[in-house]
Amino acid sequence: MSSLLSLRNIGKTFGGLSALSGISFDVPPGEIVGVIGPNGAGKTTLFNVVTAVFPPSTGEVVFDGERVSGLPTHAIAKRGVTRTFQNIRLFTTMTVEENVMVGRHCRTGAGIWRGVLRTRGERREERGIRVKTRELLDLVGLSGVDRNRTAGSLPYGHQRRLEIARALAAEPRLVLLDEPVAGMNDAETQDVFGLIKRVQSLGVTILLIEHDMSLVMKACDRLVVFNFGRKIAEGTPDAIRDDPQVIEAYLGAPEGAGDA
Amino acid sequence: MLEVRGIETYYGNIPALRKVSIDVPAGSVVAILGANGAGKTTLMKTVAGVLRPRSGTVFFLGEEIAGLPSHKIVRRGIALVPEGRAILSRMTVRENLEMGAFTRRDARKADRDMDRVMERFPVLKERAGQLGGSLSGGEQQMLAIARALMSAPKLLLLDEPTLGLAPLVVTDIFVIIREINAAGTTILLVEQNVRQALKVSGYAYVLETGKIALSGPSNELSREPRIKASYLGQ
């Protein structure tokens, strides 16, 4: 099996509007693949198709050799695909700890009866989840945050980290990160770069949407570039950086964000 | 134009701002820098009347506005582009912009401003009839800025206007910030792109755990070793 995730001719239309068309690429296991492109190019739509927020209009999503397009979101999570959201979607009134625990739901065995009866097995499982939760909060750099605070009261950058912890709680094989450093300064971005690399070293494959080019160029093994719902380029960060089409559609001056 | 004096804002019992004072002179661009959790957004929300300070005063054009409800603050000429956009997702792009002009009484001028913002953000014109929620993240950010401009503010509060925007558009936004300022609007800017923020602003404050840790003319701050170490990655 050469690729963990394989997208084959994915198309998505909303009414008459074509958001994605003819998208095909592969994500090899263990790699960090970046998806870049102008605003409205279809990057988040692609994440929504892969995680079955909505089905593709054409084509198929193959994960670990199995067609998963058509399956519901929770089934896809159970197979090992989780994500974060560009417009952060935490359970804002639940605590920091609870948000991560929820992420683990699809890996737990206790059902309603064991939960109601508080059986020994159920209690042991919950203790295990809390330990795991603390490890994850530690991993994403939130060990200093009060676990009993409500998630909505955290500053934006910490909420992004919490979303990553929740996504990792399901022990995914593939995690989709949608702009993980939006709203972070250079130092914080450095931290998240370290975090992404640690997650990769744990054997997790990563699909990354990000506009911070310093992060994308450093973190990604390969890049896929979108514009107007189509793939316009694919290759190593170095090759992409010099691709005239990409420069015109997305990067502008070779220096990136126009910092002269 | 805006004078913030010793404000303290709390979330429950947690102090988010401790005796913060800033000045925003008329016609200027002032930047607020700082790490996540430093209190930047809290400061913006307090000025806009979304949060009420526990103590301290906020003067706008010589009048106390701390404690006023936000719609009255908007009417006096302050508009906030909130972090995370907060666009009205079930209204169309055009309706979002109309809501921005809700407090205005000069309909004809508002129509002209509508044409102007559509010109500035062509993608909004293209999508005028689409629901706000159907826009991509970056397009929503543009809509949030455009909506704030529709109230014809004297003071524009921009809380991370480039969040989620593609590199080319980030460059555009800073050009637009300069244009808006040149057209006479004063700007208070929170921005993670510190290099650009220091370039576009005349004066900047650095917040650290709810307090002003550093302030000065932006060109001097950009040479300040502490700024370089914390934000410019040098």
HADDOCK unambig.tbl for C-alpha pairs under 7 A between the chains (distance, minus, plus):
assign (segid A and resid 38 and name CA) (segid B and resid 166 and name CA) 5.36 0.50 0.50
assign (segid A and resid 39 and name CA) (segid B and resid 136 and name CA) 6.51 0.50 0.50
assign (segid A and resid 39 and name CA) (segid B and resid 138 and name CA) 5.06 0.50 0.50
assign (segid A and resid 39 and name CA) (segid B and resid 139 and name CA) 6.45 0.50 0.50
assign (segid A and resid 39 and name CA) (segid B and resid 165 and name CA) 6.45 0.50 0.50
assign (segid A and resid 39 and name CA) (segid B and resid 166 and name CA) 5.98 0.50 0.50
assign (segid A and resid 40 and name CA) (segid B and resid 136 and name CA) 4.98 0.50 0.50
assign (segid A and resid 40 and name CA) (segid B and resid 138 and name CA) 6.96 0.50 0.50
assign (segid A and resid 40 and name CA) (segid B and resid 139 and name CA) 6.82 0.50 0.50
assign (segid A and resid 87 and name CA) (segid B and resid 84 and name CA) 6.84 0.50 0.50
assign (segid A and resid 155 and name CA) (segid B and resid 36 and name CA) 6.06 0.50 0.50
assign (segid A and resid 155 and name CA) (segid B and resid 37 and name CA) 5.01 0.50 0.50
assign (segid A and resid 156 and name CA) (segid B and resid 36 and name CA) 6.83 0.50 0.50
assign (segid A and resid 157 and name CA) (segid B and resid 36 and name CA) 5.59 0.50 0.50
assign (segid A and resid 182 and name CA) (segid B and resid 163 and name CA) 5.60 0.50 0.50
assign (segid A and resid 182 and name CA) (segid B and resid 164 and name CA) 5.74 0.50 0.50
assign (segid A and resid 183 and name CA) (segid B and resid 160 and name CA) 6.96 0.50 0.50
assign (segid A and resid 183 and name CA) (segid B and resid 163 and name CA) 5.76 0.50 0.50
assign (segid A and resid 183 and name CA) (segid B and resid 192 and name CA) 6.22 0.50 0.50
assign (segid A and resid 184 and name CA) (segid B and resid 36 and name CA) 6.87 0.50 0.50
assign (segid A and resid 184 and name CA) (segid B and resid 192 and name CA) 5.98 0.50 0.50
assign (segid A and resid 185 and name CA) (segid B and resid 35 and name CA) 6.74 0.50 0.50
assign (segid A and resid 185 and name CA) (segid B and resid 192 and name CA) 4.76 0.50 0.50
assign (segid A and resid 185 and name CA) (segid B and resid 193 and name CA) 6.66 0.50 0.50
assign (segid A and resid 185 and name CA) (segid B and resid 231 and name CA) 6.24 0.50 0.50
assign (segid A and resid 186 and name CA) (segid B and resid 231 and name CA) 5.42 0.50 0.50
assign (segid A and resid 186 and name CA) (segid B and resid 232 and name CA) 6.26 0.50 0.50
assign (segid A and resid 186 and name CA) (segid B and resid 233 and name CA) 6.05 0.50 0.50
assign (segid A and resid 187 and name CA) (segid B and resid 230 and name CA) 6.15 0.50 0.50
assign (segid A and resid 187 and name CA) (segid B and resid 231 and name CA) 5.84 0.50 0.50
assign (segid A and resid 187 and name CA) (segid B and resid 233 and name CA) 6.26 0.50 0.50
assign (segid A and resid 211 and name CA) (segid B and resid 164 and name CA) 6.77 0.50 0.50
assign (segid A and resid 211 and name CA) (segid B and resid 165 and name CA) 6.80 0.50 0.50
assign (segid A and resid 211 and name CA) (segid B and resid 166 and name CA) 5.46 0.50 0.50
assign (segid A and resid 211 and name CA) (segid B and resid 167 and name CA) 6.58 0.50 0.50
assign (segid A and resid 250 and name CA) (segid B and resid 166 and name CA) 6.84 0.50 0.50
assign (segid A and resid 250 and name CA) (segid B and resid 167 and name CA) 6.63 0.50 0.50
assign (segid A and resid 250 and name CA) (segid B and resid 168 and name CA) 5.95 0.50 0.50
assign (segid A and resid 251 and name CA) (segid B and resid 167 and name CA) 5.72 0.50 0.50
assign (segid A and resid 251 and name CA) (segid B and resid 168 and name CA) 5.78 0.50 0.50
assign (segid A and resid 252 and name CA) (segid B and resid 168 and name CA) 5.48 0.50 0.50
assign (segid A and resid 256 and name CA) (segid B and resid 167 and name CA) 6.43 0.50 0.50
assign (segid A and resid 257 and name CA) (segid B and resid 167 and name CA) 4.70 0.50 0.50
assign (segid A and resid 257 and name CA) (segid B and resid 168 and name CA) 6.52 0.50 0.50
assign (segid A and resid 257 and name CA) (segid B and resid 170 and name CA) 6.68 0.50 0.50
assign (segid A and resid 257 and name CA) (segid B and resid 171 and name CA) 6.26 0.50 0.50
assign (segid A and resid 258 and name CA) (segid B and resid 171 and name CA) 5.92 0.50 0.50
